[in-house]
Amino acid sequence: ELADLQARHHAARGALRERAWVRGVRDSIQPIIASGSRVALIDAVAASLPQDAFLEELQLDAGQIRLIGRAKDPALLTAQLTSGGMLQEVRLVNRQAGQAGEADRFEILAKPKGAP
């Protein structure tokens, strides 16, 4: 029980360090984000990711964004991306159930707000 508690504590500290690094990077690129570039879109997507989700691939092509990754609840991620304000027409086009204890694999397509 003590070993389990120590392992969870160690994992939580690692996650906090990683989040602090991400916040630091985000703060350092705020001037670029304010310019309305593609970086702002990527930042909005990253901010919408729940803690249990991660991206394996992100593509920005001709007014469309394609996200591939893993999440425990891809439908929730789709809702969060929609409510984030930077994307429209967000749809889950592929979902593969993960093995026991693993997150589901997803593919999401969306358009940046203002794209035709």
C-alpha positions as CSV (number, residue, x, y, z in Angstrom):
1,E,0.0,0.0,0.0
2,L,2.8,2.4,0.8
3,A,4.6,1.5,-2.4
4,D,1.4,2.2,-4.4
5,L,1.0,5.6,-2.6
6,Q,4.6,6.5,-3.4
7,A,4.2,5.5,-7.0
8,R,1.0,7.7,-7.4
9,H,2.8,10.6,-5.7
10,H,5.8,10.3,-8.0
11,A,3.4,10.2,-11.1
12,A,1.5,13.2,-9.8
13,R,4.7,15.2,-9.4
14,G,5.8,14.3,-12.9
15,A,2.4,15.4,-14.3
16,L,2.7,18.7,-12.4
17,R,6.2,19.4,-13.8
18,E,4.9,18.7,-17.3
19,R,1.9,21.0,-16.9
20,A,4.2,23.7,-15.5
21,W,6.5,23.3,-18.6
22,V,3.4,23.5,-20.9
23,R,2.2,26.7,-19.1
24,G,5.7,28.2,-19.5
25,V,5.8,27.4,-23.2
26,R,2.3,28.8,-23.6
27,D,3.2,32.0,-21.8
28,S,6.3,32.5,-23.9
29,I,4.3,32.2,-27.2
30,Q,1.5,34.5,-26.1
31,P,2.6,37.3,-28.5
32,I,2.4,34.9,-31.4
33,I,-1.0,33.6,-30.2
34,A,-2.3,37.1,-30.0
35,S,-1.5,37.6,-33.7
36,G,-4.2,35.1,-34.7
37,S,-1.8,32.7,-36.4
38,R,-2.1,28.9,-36.7
39,V,-0.3,28.8,-33.3
40,A,-3.4,30.2,-31.7
41,L,-5.4,27.3,-33.2
42,I,-2.9,24.7,-31.9
43,D,-2.9,26.4,-28.5
44,A,-6.7,26.3,-28.3
45,V,-6.7,22.6,-29.2
46,A,-4.0,21.9,-26.6
47,A,-6.0,23.8,-24.0
48,S,-9.1,21.8,-24.8
49,L,-7.5,18.4,-24.2
50,P,-8.6,16.7,-21.0
51,Q,-5.9,15.4,-18.8
52,D,-6.4,11.8,-20.0
53,A,-6.1,12.7,-23.7
54,F,-3.1,13.2,-25.9
55,L,-2.5,13.8,-29.6
56,E,-0.4,11.6,-31.8
57,E,-1.0,13.7,-34.9
58,L,-2.3,17.1,-35.8
59,Q,-2.7,18.3,-39.4
60,L,-3.8,21.7,-40.6
61,D,-4.7,21.7,-44.3
62,A,-6.8,23.9,-46.5
63,G,-9.2,25.1,-43.8
64,Q,-9.5,21.8,-42.0
65,I,-7.8,20.4,-38.9
66,R,-7.4,16.7,-38.3
67,L,-6.6,15.3,-34.9
68,I,-5.6,11.8,-34.1
69,G,-4.8,10.6,-30.6
70,R,-6.1,8.8,-27.6
71,A,-8.7,9.8,-24.9
72,K,-10.9,8.0,-22.4
73,D,-13.9,9.8,-23.8
74,P,-13.4,11.1,-27.4
75,A,-17.1,12.3,-27.5
76,L,-16.4,14.6,-24.5
77,L,-13.2,15.9,-26.3
78,T,-15.3,16.7,-29.4
79,A,-17.7,18.7,-27.2
80,Q,-14.8,20.5,-25.5
81,L,-13.2,21.4,-28.8
82,T,-16.6,22.8,-30.0
83,S,-17.1,24.9,-26.9
84,G,-13.5,26.2,-27.0
85,G,-14.6,28.8,-29.6
86,M,-11.8,28.3,-32.2
87,L,-13.3,25.4,-34.1
88,Q,-16.6,24.7,-35.9
89,E,-18.1,21.6,-37.5
90,V,-16.2,19.4,-35.0
91,R,-16.9,15.7,-35.6
92,L,-15.6,12.4,-34.4
93,V,-15.0,10.4,-37.6
94,N,-13.3,7.4,-36.2
95,R,-13.2,5.8,-32.7
96,Q,-11.5,2.5,-31.8
97,A,-12.0,1.1,-28.4
98,G,-8.8,0.8,-26.4
99,Q,-7.8,-2.4,-24.6
100,A,-8.6,-2.8,-21.0
101,G,-7.3,0.2,-19.1
102,E,-6.2,2.0,-22.3
103,A,-7.8,5.1,-23.8
104,D,-9.7,4.9,-27.0
105,R,-8.1,6.0,-30.3
106,F,-9.9,8.8,-32.1
107,E,-9.8,10.8,-35.3
108,I,-11.5,14.2,-35.2
109,L,-12.1,16.6,-38.1
110,A,-13.0,20.2,-37.7
111,K,-12.8,23.6,-39.4
112,P,-11.2,26.7,-37.8
113,K,-13.8,29.4,-37.1
114,G,-14.2,31.6,-40.1
115,A,-13.0,29.0,-42.6
116,P,-15.3,28.4,-45.6
